């Protein structure tokens, strides 16, 4: 990133992506479920709640 005015997290980009997913009928819970299905093979003690909590971390 060469733009000194760039601030992370970029709220407008985040909102753009979240709204685009919603328009397609995809929720953060859907993404957490998919991530759980993929990762639970490797982590026996993983929970869906953990995946939902860590799917999207937004501090903005």
C-alpha positions as CSV (number, residue, x, y, z in Angstrom):
1,X,0.0,0.0,0.0
2,X,1.5,3.3,-1.1
3,X,-1.5,5.4,-0.1
4,X,-0.8,7.2,3.2
5,X,-4.5,8.0,3.6
6,X,-5.5,4.3,3.6
7,X,-6.9,3.3,7.0
8,X,-7.4,-0.3,8.0
9,X,-9.9,-1.7,8.3
10,X,-11.5,0.0,5.4
11,X,-15.2,0.4,6.4
12,X,-16.5,1.2,3.0
13,X,-14.8,-1.9,1.4
14,X,-16.1,-4.1,4.3
15,X,-19.7,-2.8,3.8
16,X,-19.4,-3.2,0.1
17,X,-18.4,-6.9,0.5
18,X,-21.0,-7.6,3.2
19,X,-23.8,-6.0,1.2
20,X,-22.7,-7.9,-2.0
21,X,-22.8,-11.2,-0.1
22,X,-26.3,-10.4,1.4
23,X,-27.6,-9.6,-2.1
24,X,-26.5,-13.1,-3.1
25,X,-28.2,-14.6,0.0
26,X,-24.9,-15.4,1.8
27,X,-24.6,-14.7,5.5
28,X,-21.6,-14.6,7.7
29,X,-23.1,-17.6,9.4
30,X,-23.0,-19.4,6.0
31,X,-19.3,-18.6,5.7
32,X,-18.6,-19.7,9.3
33,X,-20.4,-23.0,8.6
34,X,-18.3,-23.6,5.5
35,X,-15.1,-22.7,7.3
36,X,-16.1,-25.1,10.2
37,X,-16.7,-27.9,7.7
38,X,-13.3,-27.4,6.1
39,X,-11.3,-26.9,9.3
40,X,-13.0,-29.3,11.7
41,X,-11.1,-32.1,10.0
42,X,-7.9,-30.7,11.3
43,X,-9.0,-29.4,14.7
44,X,-11.0,-31.9,16.9
45,X,-12.1,-29.3,19.5
46,X,-13.2,-26.6,17.0
47,X,-16.8,-25.3,17.5
48,X,-19.1,-23.6,15.1
49,X,-19.4,-20.8,17.7
50,X,-15.6,-20.3,17.5
51,X,-15.8,-20.1,13.7
52,X,-18.6,-17.6,13.8
53,X,-16.7,-15.4,16.2
54,X,-13.5,-15.6,14.1
55,X,-15.1,-15.5,10.6
56,X,-15.1,-11.7,10.4
57,X,-13.2,-9.7,12.9
58,X,-14.3,-6.1,12.6
59,X,-12.8,-3.5,14.9
60,X,-14.2,-0.5,13.0
